């Protein structure tokens, strides 16, 4: 029997070996047993970013630039874990070889997991969710053994090199430190793991080693009833993985699995050929039995990382059935691509004909095609009760936000109704094109869009606790300090993703507390990307008219009109000081009637006078750790440094907040910026149109005072 690249066989003789049936006491007892050597392409289901490469399965994309994505590979047939008349769930045993390699050794983050899932279509979120679940904890009924390469404070990770047992939650029920067995997930070496579960004993053991021999001691040994966590009698098994703003590549090289309702399920079935190749990695749970090293799966059409040996082996397929199957796949792909292209062209033509006077119509059509869902105007009008004013939950610079209830699903959502001006349409296009491609647990998730009857609408997840500014200044209860710290860390994580972890850098340009939403767990979700801009990494941004909200704007942004990641860092610094002090960035009558005080200036003055802790919100009644408060205030000042080059990166801020790095020394006296008066006036004239006297320029100092003289901190463009 011939096989494709010596790997996945297409002969029907092995298909019968996938699911083995036995009969005991007159009852049908179903067991499942397979390995990489006997799987066919049709026996695997690749989801998300998962793909075949050089005879193995890669769960994440092969990109040289940092990105956040997730992928999953599943055995396509469901596995029976419960059956009538049996008190205990099925026992199972699986072993696998994997590696975590990195195109950029300094870019880490993400991981992979062996998963038991009720669903064979769902792919979870990227980052710390490892493609297992999404931010809402869906789907339910998931059991996973994770191999995590980055410490995530939200999930109470012990470090960035651990194994965890996840039971319906990304917070691991049991954790094993891989340092104790001298295994480094990020080393790029092949790592072997064994997972054994006893149904009658309700016990799981996880082993990890570089060696092909199963260790004597497990790294995780725990007791739990699988029946309490799985939702269905049959479940799907496989692997998921994700990147977290990194260039990590997660590869499954070998896998075998067996399950039964016996006390001891068959462990690691012998590979079909039965003899190991020279120099191969042997997956041996015991020392006296050998199995084949990971075989090749299938050659890829465009394999950028293949070696000459890989190219040679990929040309050895003489099986007509292989060729026919491959040709069919190629034909289907080409036909599908052609059909999608026709649909796209038809959509663009129709929209252009309808809106031929709108210069952005083609851009809108292109971006809309990428969106997850198109809602009808009728559906959203019904959801908001005709855009009833009583359902207004917020107002932005270019639109109004309504609370809506979708009749089809019963979900409660936020519907943003963009203004009808040209600028409103520009904001719609910007927000749609940018946030539609972003996935991070600390970003507001876009559910879909609508463009009908001259209306442009965006549909988001509704954040049950509203915006951060309302929680700080309008709530009847004081926002506790632990909540504030978690919110600041979440926003920092989102900005690190936007600045350093996306394929194209995203500059938000409007970081402020009213654009930070809070979900039911008071987790921060950054939203409102109407002013955001995308630029290629290491490219200089174009100068524009300064846009944003007074009190949050970096001085150099007002001077040059160039928004960069450093201008976002300044805005984040203002947010940090606002959250820690409980004071708005620009406050009227704070230091006297008719006088407005800038928060950043005020905290700098307290720091100069060695009275920094006086900035702490008095409403907290000292119910906070003084060391944490001081750290947060210093982070806020470091981000608010007038010199943009002295500000930290947002990834650096995250490391400071979690204690992985020290806070840079913040000078007592606020640094100054050196601009000549003529240069200052010329730049302001080019960059900032009529601000109605809101900007005051001091020509008696080398530093310009660029803050509102009249309070309120309005938006402007």
DRENKOLTOR-308545 format. One record per residue (C-alpha): residue in one letter; y, x, z. Coordinates in steps of 0.001 Angstrom, whole numbers, padded with zeros to 6 digits, always signed. Each point is the difference from the previous one (the first is absolute). Example, Ala and Ser with C-alpha at 12.3 -4.5 7.8 and 13.67 -1.06 7.14 Angstrom:
# DRENKOLTOR-308545
a-004500+012300+007800/s+003440+001370-000660/
//
This chain:
# DRENKOLTOR-308545
x+000000+000000+000000/x+003403+001414-000994/x+003042-000090+002292/x+003715+000373-000622/x+001090+003570+000899/x-003102+000350+002122/x+001412-002619+002311/x+000097-003799+000004/x-003097-001289-001822/x+000127-002994-002295/x-003756-000602-000107/x-001068-003352+001320/x-002848+001543+001983/x+002384+001138+002723/x+001869-003297+000182/x-003027-001539+001645/x+000150+002614+002765/x+003475-000967+001158/x-001056-003025+002015/x-003444+000135+001571/x-001688-003154+001230/x-002614-000113+002761/x-001687-002943+001688/x-000868-000191+003668/x-001565-003024+001753/x+000657-002220-002986/x+003808+000616+000078/x+001791+001768-002854/x+001557+003166+001417/x+002607+001587-002216/x+000754+003704+000226/x+002382+002089-002079/x-000525+003586-001023/x+001786+002158-002563/x+001510+003408-000625/x+002278+001682-002509/x-002964+001257-001978/x-001196-003508-000868/x+003275-001899-000367/x+001249-001242-003352/x+003631-000491-000912/x-000460-003748+000306/x-001155+000473+003586/x+003400+001310+001092/x+003261-001880+000261/x+003169+002118-000232/x+003181-001548+001385/x+003617+001125+000273/x+000471+003723-000646/x-003738+000800+000111/x-001393+001643-003136/x-002823+002177-001284/x+000532+003728-000343/x-002426+002841-000678/x-003070-001847+001213/x+001546-001333+003206/x+002258-002826+001163/x+003615+000730+000837/x+001619-002596+002236/x+003578+001110-000658/x+001957+001132-003027/x+000258+003595-001228/x+003773+000389+000111/x+001995+003168+000514/x+002888-001912+001569/x-000232-001693+003406/x-000919-003674-000155/x-001421-002776+002128/x-002944-001904-001429/x-003442-001270+000891/x-003353-000519-001670/x-003472-001265+000773/x-003526+000350-001385/x-002684-002529+000962/x-003669-000513-000707/x+000263-003039-002249/x-002822-001975+001620/x+000501-001602+003426/x-002102+001348+002861/x-001666-002402+002438/x+001011+000741+003597/x-001089-003285+001644/x-002934-002342-000545/x-001227-003195+001557/x-002414+000310+002870/x+000807+003640+000744/x+001883+000685+003224/x+001473+003343-001023/x+001994+001026-003089/x-001444+002372-002566/x-000414+003660+000774/x+001437+002386-002546/x+000255+003686-000718/x+002303+001733-002443/x+000819+003594-000797/x+002617+001356-002339/x+001814+003133-001105/x+003747-000014-000566/x+002939+002344-000346/x+003748-000197+000525/x+001869+002327-002308/x+003714+000368-000540/x+002030+000993-003029/x+002774+000942+002428/x-001344+001390+003317/x+003184-000954+001850/x-000272-003637-001091/x-002504-001687+002288/x-000618-003549+001064/x-002514-002770-000418/x-003753+000158+000254/x-003141-001901-000897/x-002539-002261+001659/x-003490-001425-000342/x+000531-003762+000043/x-001977-003198+000475/x+002152-002763-001453/x-000368-003756-000623/x+001970+000308-003232/x-000707+001893-003221/x+003457-000451-001553/x+002462+000886+002751/x+001630+003445+000273/x+001987+000630+003160/x+003342+001736+000381/x+000621+003691-000479/x+000960+002472+002702/x-001499-000441+003430/x-001834-003154-001098/x-002318+002184-002119/x-000503-002849-002468/x-002073-001824+002652/x+002426-002728+001077/x+003578-001026-000700/x+002919-000184+002390/x-000965-003565+000958/x-003486+001079+001048/x-001741-001543-003007/x-002790-000322-000816/x-001725-000950+003225/x-003565+001013+000697/x+000293+003669-000991/x-001922+002827+001657/x+000886+003546-001023/x-000541+003619+000925/x+003244+001790-000859/x+000673+003666-000717/x+003746+000340+000560/x+002115+002987-001076/x+003347-000996+001541/x+000903-001063+003528/x+001528-003472-000099/x+001706-001007+003226/x-000115-003691-000894/x-003789+000098+000014/x-000243+002204+003109/x-001630+002876-001883/x-000925+003001+002147/x+000820+002528-002742/x-000096+000563-003747/x-003662+001001-000136/x-002226-002630+001540/x-002769-002561-000529/x+000501-003562+001198/x-002056-003172+000321/x+002144-002917-001209/x-001071-003500+000999/x+002283-002568-001639/x+002963+002229+000841/x+001565+003259-001121/x+000218+001024+003648/x-003357+001709+000409/x-002343-001316+002692/x-001613+003452+000289/x+001400+003343-001141/x-001526+003427-000541/x+002062+003188-000261/x-001305+002074-002918/x+001385+003150+001568/x-002901-000212+002471/x-002515+000496-002830/x+002164+002526-001896/x+000511-002261-003021/x+003381-000178-001725/x+000284-002978-002333/x+002874+001647-001887/x-001851+003253-000659/x-001193-001115-003437/x-003594+000808+001006/x-002851-002426-000550/x-000500-002064+003168/x-003266-001819+000753/x-000259-003074+002203/x-002756-002260+001269/x+000538-003494+001431/x-002943-001720+001709/x+000090-003476+001513/x-002825-001638+001948/x+000071-003797-000184/x-002344-000581+002951/x+001731+002684+002073/x+003538-001001-001054/x+000874+003702-000182/x+001706+002186-002590/x-000037+003766-000353/x+002183+002045-002322/x-000717+003625-000854/x+002237+002440-001906/x-000684+003538-001164/x+000635+002531-002736/x-003754+000663+000071/x-002549-001988-001941/x-001972-000345+003243/x+000720-002983+002193/x+001490+001172+003319/x-001902-000647+003202/x+002995-001604+001720/x+002132-002782-001510/x+003773+000248+000023/x+000150-003760+000717/x-002596-001948+001963/x+000926-003562+000870/x-001499-003384+000743/x+001210-003141-001745/x-001540-003111-001496/x+000524+000073-003749/x-000625-003744-000037/x+003277-000520+001917/x+002082+001656-002700/x-001509-000838-003379/x+001092-003349-001428/x-002825-000731-002414/x-003758+000357-000179/x+000500+002270-002997/x+002672+002718-000185/x+001039+002766-002395/x-000282+003704+000759/x+001910+002923-001437/x+002978+002255+000549/x+003763-000348+000033/x+002712+002638+000067/x+003749+000420-000187/x+002815+002444-000310/x+003023-000098+002274/x+002786+001541-002011/x-002256+002892-000879/x-001990+001633-002778/x-003354-000293+001774/x-003087-000693-002105/x-002899-001740+001770/x-003326+000430-001779/x-003448-001457+000738/x-002572+002453-001375/x-003233-001539+001302/x-001059-003188+001727/x-003193-001686+001049/x-000469-003163+002002/x-002872-001976+001434/x-000200-003087+002168/x-002703-002257+001361/x-000815-002267+002901/x-002461+002554+001346/x+000724+002001+003114/x+000285+003163-002090/x+001184-000499-003563/x-001044+002453-002655/x+002216+003043+000172/x+001304+001653-003118/x-002455-000910-002745/x-001262+002832-002133/x+001964+000604-003155/x-001887-000856-003235/x-000600+003544-001156/x-000867+001303+003437/x+000956+003661-000401/x+003371+001546+000856/x+001976+002015-002524/x+000795+003613+000710/x+002988+000370+002249/x+000268-003767+000538/x+001103-001688+003196/x-003052-001627+001542/x+000497-003206+001906/x-002742+000469+002591/x-000024-002204+003064/x-003109+001929+000971/x-000892+003604-000682/x-003253-000729-001826/x+001209-002265-002802/x+002327+000961-002828/x+002103-002160-002319/x+001990+000614-003101/x+003568+001166+000198/x+002631-002451-001278/x-000759-000758-003659/x+002606-000639-002650/x+001064-003590-000580/x+001526-000094-003460/x+002416+002044-002087/x+003584-001267-000097/x+001861-000515-003230/x+002850+002183+001204/x-001255+002385+002642/x+002830+002366+000760/x-001822+001902+002728/x-003398+000437-001673/x-001535+003461-000271/x-001691+001379-003066/x-003339-000749+001621/x+001053-003594+000555/x+001032-000340-003626/x-003306+001441-001151/x-002073-002329+002158/x+002019-003021-001090/x-001072+000601-003553/x-003723-000193+000762/x-000388-003770-000158/x-002391-000963-002826/x-001009-003339+001372/x+000966-002793-002425/x+000356-002460+002852/x+002477+002338+001696/x+002018+000244-003179/x-000061-003722-000559/x+001108-000668+003580/x+002786+002560-000232/x+001124-001394-003370/x+000063-003508+001412/x+002163+001127+002911/x+002421+001792-002330/x+000149-003032-002255/x+000730-002339+002875/x+002704+002323+001325/x+001681+000293-003405/x-000181-003745-000594/x+001363-000726+003450/x+002845+002474-000438/x+000851-001516-003396/x-000007-003503+001466/x+002225+001023+002919/x+002373+001734-002401/x+000239-003130-002148/x+000680-002142+003070/x+002663+002439+001174/x+001724+000033-003389/x-000113-003787-000199/x+001489-000288+003488/x+002807+002451-000790/x+000783-001739-003311/x+000103-003436+001625/x+002215+001163+002823/x+002311+001881-002329/x+000382-003075-002207/x+000807-002140+003027/x+002457+002472+001537/x+001274+001975-002996/x+003427+000356+001592/x-001474+001662+003071/x-000143+003750-000651/x-002598+000399+002738/x-002505-002472-001391/x-002444+002537-001408/x+000099+002020+003218/x-000644-003170+001970/x-002991-000931-002144/x-001473+003470+000336/x+000350-000019+003780/x-001143-003567+000453/x-003316+000738-001708/x-000792+002436+002813/x+000643-002471+002796/x-002818-001498+002058/x+000840-003660-000567/x+002401-002176-001914/x+001027-003147+001868/x+001355-003070-001726/x+003500-001188+000798/x-001396-003405+000895/x-002378+001561+002501/x+002719+002006+001765/x+002471-002878-000037/x-002608-002183+001683/x-000840+002782+002476/x+003637+000259+001112/x+000606-003773-000092/x+002434+000356-002876/x+001560+003153+001448/x+001138-001981+003007/x+002855+001667+001886/x-001893-000636+003233/x-002673+002390-001222/x+002353+002949-000488/x-001187+002926+002108/x+002233+002753-001379/x+002696+000999-002434/x+000123+003270-001906/x+002613+001629-002176/x-001385-001663-003124/x-001891-003055+001139/x-001247-002409+002642/x-003405+000023+001706/x-001837-003263+000745/x-003058-000781+002040/x-002691-001571-002144/x-003477-001487+000343/x-002197+000449-003057/x-001889-003257-000650/x-002958+001695-001690/x-000895+002324+002878/x+001980-001278+002963/x+001496+003487+000445/x+003489+000323+001420/x+002157+002318-002098/x+003565+001213-000439/x+001570-000957-003335/x+002976+002087-001079/x+002241-001883-002426/x+002078+002608-001815/x+003568-000793-000959/x+000737-000995-003582/x+002494+002797-000654/x-000782+002945-002214/x-000252+002145+003096/x-002499-002417+001509/x-002178+000367-003094/x+000291+003775+000184/x-001055-000116+003636/x-002934-002234-000901/x-001191+002432-002662/x+000400+002967+002322/x-001787-001637+002903/x-002782-001348-002199/x-000696+003254-001827/x+000066+002185+003111/x-001617-001939+002819/x-002626-001498-002300/x-001628+003429-000274/x+000286+000967+003685/x-002693-000448+002646/x+000621+001028+003577/x-000644-001764+003288/x+003670+000382+001008/x+001433-001573-003159/x+000499-003722-000493/x-002705-001107-002440/x+001062-001694-003210/x-002324-002904-000799/x+001509-000977-003333/x+002970-001140-002037/x+001453-002793-002093/x+002499-000021-002860/x+000595-003549-001225/x+002926-002361-000527/x+002447+002872+000306/x-001323+000740+003488/x-001382+003347+001133/x-002185-000208+003106/x-002057+002478+002002/x-002748-001038+002412/x-000785+002159+003034/x-002185-000159+003073/x+001936-001762+002730/x+000686+002181+003028/x-000423-002213+003041/x+002342+001995+002256/x+002885+000143-002430/x+002243+003002-000526/x+000579+002886+002372/x+003720-000693+000387/x-000734-003531+001227/x-002641+001317+002410/x+002543+002473+001362/x+003123-002131+000172/x-000899-003693-000200/x-003262-000364+001876/x+000006-001555+003462/x-002348+002719+001208/x+000695+003716-000125/x-002127+001895-002507/x-002186+002277+002179/x+000111+003752-000401/x-003653+000372-001194/x+000736-002479-002792/x+003112+001941-000992/x-001894+003306-000189/x-002754-001574-002108/x+002576-001524-002353/x+001828+003306-000494/x-003282+001791-000706/x-001008-002689-002502/x+003291+000235-001912/x-000253+003809-000029/x-003535-000267-001396/x+001172-002383-002743/x+002845+002312-001000/x-002286+003039-000011/x-002194-001939-002423/x+002949-000926-002230/x+001524+003480+000000/x-003000+002289-000105/x-003174-001923-000665/x+000701-002200-003023/x-000596+001155-003550/x+003743-000414-000545/x+002380+000440+002902/x+001648-003229+001147/x+003469+000094+001579/x+000570-003235+001909/x+003822+000276+000312/x+000300-002841+002495/x-001822+000970+003194/x+001278-002223+002792/x-001411-002153+002784/x+000485-003257-001928/x-002310+001348-002737/x-002739+000895+002476/x-002311-002945+000622/x-002427-000456+002878/x-003459-001543-000320/x-001914-001842+002705/x-000885+003287+001714/x+003575+001322-000194/x-001040+002497-002654/x+002901+001054-002204/x+000034-001021-003683/x+002793+001472-002108/x+001264-002394-002650/x+002850-000830-002425/x-000371+002500-002838/x+002814-001498-002052/x+002067+003195+000192/x-002957+002390-000189/x-000308+002652-002680/x-003025+001885-001315/x+000302+003631-001034/x-002496+002690-000878/x-000772+002459+002766/x+002292+003057+000006/x+002427-001678-002412/x+003673-000397+000835/x+001160-003625+000251/x+002810-001312-002143/x+003354-000726+001563/x+000666-003709+000470/x+002456-002170+001846/x-000827+000307+003694/x-001963-003014+001182/x-001255-001067+003385/x+001402-000997+003373/x+002802+001722+001864/x-001177+001778+003136/x-003282+000986-001635/x+001386+001986-002934/x-000168+003788-000093/x+003391+001689-000474/x-001117+001980-003068/x-001199-003226-001634/x+003453-001492+000254/x+001457+003217-001361/x-002324+000581-002935/x-001681-003343-000690/x-003356+001811-000156/x-002698-001696+002042/x-002818+002338+001025/x-002814+000013+002521/x+002487+001699+002360/x+002390-002960-000190/x-002892-002262+000989/x-000727+002363+002897/x+003591-000388+001211/x-000306-003793-000136/x-003258+000210+001933/x+001762+002137+002610/x+002610-002739+000447/x-002820-002537+000427/x-001638+002233+002634/x+003210+000194+002019/x+000521-003761-000403/x-003493-000792+001287/x+000233+002450+002914/x+003489-001025+001090/x-000053-003715-000781/x+003404+000371-001712/x+000921-000764-003592/x+001015+002880-002318/x+003573-001336-000134/x+001164-001961+003041/x+003315-001741+000521/x+001727+000078+003353/x-002530+002418+001415/x+002594+002575+001035/x+003021-002242+000040/x+001437-003158-001509/x+000410+000232-003734/x-001830+003345-000187/x-003281+000619-001790/x-002361+002706+001162/x-002581+001727-002137/x-003329+000299+001810/x-000990+003346-001515/x+003339+001549+001021/x-000325-001437+003516/x-003499+001401+000593/x+001072+003407-001339/x+002861-000016+002518/x-002401-000813+002862/x-002269+002828-001106/x+002960+002408-000063/x+000865-001032+003550/x-003652+000393+001094/x-000192-003711+000804/x-002469-000956-002742/x-002055-002325+002202/x+003089-002177+000436/x-000753-001260-003519/x-003203-001739+001141/x+000127-003802-000206/x+000996-001209+003484/x-001865-003269-000608/x-003261+001958+000259/x+000804+000546+003723/x-001480+003508-000173/x-003424-001418-000912/x-000801+002888-002290/x-001213+003559+000202/x+003083+002207+000194/x-001653+002777-002000/x-000870-002440-002796/x+003518-001434-000044/x+001556+003456-000180/x-002371+000962-002817/x+000868-003127-001996/x+003756+000511+000456/x-000268+003626-001112/x-002018-001060-003049/x+002768-002475-000810/x+002642+002719+000250/x-002082+002464-002037/x-000245-002602-002764/x+003733-000760+000294/x+001081+003597-000502/x+003013+000046-002371/x-001617+002901-001832/x-002747-001583-002152/x-001941+003280-000250/x-000320+000105+003793/x-001637-003419+000186/x-003798-000129+000346/x-002301-001591-002542/x-001448-003379+000896/x-003470+001507+000214/x+001479+002460+002495/x+001480-002916+001946/x-003423-001640+000241/x-001452+003233+001344/x+002803+000242+002570/x-000490-003552+001207/x-003763+000398+000465/x+000411+003370+001696/x-001525+002141-002751/x+003157+002087-000445/x+003048+000965+002020/x+003401-001597-000473/x+002417+002459-001621/x+002853+001273+002130/x+002870-002478-000218/x+003370+001751+000452/x+002256-001319+002752/x+002992-000248-002324/x-000505-002111-003076/x-000029+002232-003109/x+002764-000443-002547/x+000058-000333-003770/x+002371+002097-002058/x+001764-001891-002784/x+003418+000794-001345/x+002454-002901-000030/x+000238+000035-003814/x-003779+000127-000394/x-000400-002809+002496/x+002514-002297-001683/x-001376+000713-003465/x-003594-000679+001050/x+000952-003174+001831/x+001914-001235-003014/x-003027+000604-002236/x-002630-001377+002377/x+001437-002800+002083/x+001936-002890-001426/x+002449-002081+002033/x-001315-000118+003588/x+003040-001950+001249/x+001171+002688+002352/x-003298+000273+001815/x-000291+003791-000426/x+002369+002278+001889/x+000469+003574-001230/x+001180+002635+002424/x+001880+002786-001810/x+000783+001871+003205/x-003609+001022+000509/x-002620+001645-002122/x-002169-003019+000689/x+000581-003405-001530/x-000314-003128+002095/x-001877-002410-002189/x-000650-002963+002206/x+001320-003535+000119/x+003294-000527+001734/x-000694-003710+000153/x-003336-000972+001564/x-002878-002096-001141/x-001673+002512-002298/x-000031-002134-003197/x-002122+000719-003030/x+001839+001312-003012/x-000770+001297-003443/
//
